[in-house]
């Protein structure tokens, strides 16, 4: 089956491309290619696309900013659903944010409208949809804490999720179970523009201290009452390598990619988790999302 031809026939107005490169669209900079990538422009198109793919038994996955994603090497004979065309921002009782709105766009809108509470997301490579899926954020505030409700597509059906139904927990949500997020309604609070700008700069400066290079951000979720990075460092794993992937010497919870082999990165993630468990009894949970094919 020519998946690209099928998508173009059924959705001629939607942006679509052949031979989509995961290495060019993820912050880790490695991974194989997908047969097709399609970018729906709204919730209805997303639901129709997913319904079509399910009927035709075509594999699919979702991709936001690609910051916490590790795709396998090789070829994915399926469709990558992207949300770059969903860039709506509207302020009423709540702030509606389309899934494709970037963190920078969200913060810019918040500053322009004197909306407080979004500064902790400064500098995080994210889209609103991806932030909801991963419950992105820092210890001061996670994205789910701002969400009032979310619009999504589950098994081809449009659904509105209450805050409770989103099931947010640390770096987790119900949307990790294969549900597409197309937009979120966020709690909006007025604030003083000068204070908002100062807080935004504070969090942006703090992120500047993080390791440079191609990474997925933090690899593991912090265990209760502890720090994944400190555990990894205590196990003597800073600088550990697997092929052309290495544990950062600056922050042990960052794995840096110095090549083009996703298998190296995956192997190092596994080895770090296993060694920490062997030495400390703590089984670290991955913060990253793996796309295996």
C-alpha positions, 0 to 999 in steps of 0.5 A, spaced: 500 500 500 502 507 498 500 510 504 502 517 502 498 516 496 492 514 500 493 520 505 493 525 499 487 522 496 483 522 503 486 529 505 488 533 499 489 539 503 493 537 509 501 537 509 504 531 508 511 528 506 514 522 504 521 519 508 520 523 514 526 523 518 526 522 526 533 525 526 532 531 523 525 532 528 528 530 534 533 534 539 537 527 540 538 527 533 538 520 531 533 515 529 530 512 522 525 514 517 517 514 517 514 512 510 509 518 511 508 524 516 501 528 516 500 535 519 492 535 521 490 542 522 484 541 527 481 536 531 476 533 526 481 532 521 485 528 526 480 524 528 478 523 521 485 521 519 486 516 525 479 513 524 482 512 516 489 509 519 485 504 524 480 502 518 486 500 514 490 497 519 496 502 518 501 504 524 501 511 526 505 515 532 505 522 534 510 527 535 511 534 538 517 538 539 521 531 539 524 533 545 523 527 549 523 522 544 528 516 542 526 513 535 529 506 533 534 506 527 531 503 521 524 504 517 517 506 520 512 503 515 507 508 518 504 515 519 507 520 524 502 525 526 504 532 527 501 538 530 504 544 527 498 546 524 494 547 530 497 554 533 491 557 535 491 561 542 485 565 544 484 568 551 477 568 554 475 565 561 481 560 560 487 560 555 486 556 549 492 553 546 493 549 540 497 542 540 502 545 536 503 552 539 511 552 542 513 554 549 516 560 546 509 562 543 505 560 549 510 565 553 510 570 549 502 570 549 502 570 556 507 576 557 503 580 552 497 579 556 500 579 563 498 572 564 502 569 570 504 562 572 507 560 565 514 562 567 517 555 569 516 553 562 521 558 559 526 555 555 523 548 555 523 545 548 516 543 547 509 544 544 503 545 548 500 538 546 507 534 548 507 538 554 500 535 556 502 528 554 509 528 558 506 533 563 512 537 562 515 542 567 520 543 573 519 542 580 516 549 581 510 547 576 508 542 572 504 543 565 498 539 568 497 544 574 495 549 569 490 545 565 483 545 566 481 541 560 484 538 554 481 536 547 483 530 544 482 524 540 481 517 542 481 511 538 478 516 532 473 519 537 473 526 539 473 527 547 474 533 552 478 530 558 477 534 565 483 535 569 482 529 573 481 525 567 487 527 564 490 523 570 497 527 571 502 525 575 510 526 575 512 526 567 506 522 566 498 523 563 493 518 560 495 521 553 501 516 553 496 511 552 496 513 545 491 519 545 492 525 541 492 531 544 489 537 539 488 543 544 488 545 552 485 550 556 489 553 561 488 556 567 489 564 566 491 569 572 493 576 571 499 578 573 504 584 573 508 584 567 514 586 570 514 581 575 512 576 569 518 578 565 523 577 571 520 570 573 521 568 565 528 570 565 530 567 572 527 560 569 530 561 562 537 563 565 537 556 570 536 552 563 542 555 560 546 551 565 544 545 563 548 541 558 549 543 551 549 538 545 544 533 542 540 530 548 533 528 550 533 533 556 532 529 562 533 521 561 529 519 568 524 521 572 527 523 579 525 518 584 521 520 590 525 524 595 531 524 590 535 526 584 536 521 578 542 525 576 545 524 583 544 517 583 547 516 577 553 520 579 554 516 585 554 510 581 560 513 578 557 513 571 558 520 569 562 520 562 560 513 561 559 511 553 556 506 549 558 507 542 557 515 540 553 516 546 555 518 553 552 520 560 554 528 560 559 530 565 555 536 567 549 533 569 548 525 569 541 525 567 543 527 560 545 523 555 548 526 549 548 523 542 555 524 538 553 520 532 547 518 529 545 511 532 539 511 536 541 504 538 547 507 542 543 511 546 538 506 547 543 501 550 546 507 554 539 508 557 538 501 559 545 500 562 545 506 566 538 504 569 541 497 570 547 499 573 543 504 578 539 498 580 544 494 581 548 498 586 542 502 589 536 498 588 532 504 585 529 502 579 529 509 575 523 510 570 524 513 564 522 520 562 523 519 555 518 516 550 521 510 545 518 509 538 520 502 537 519 499 530 
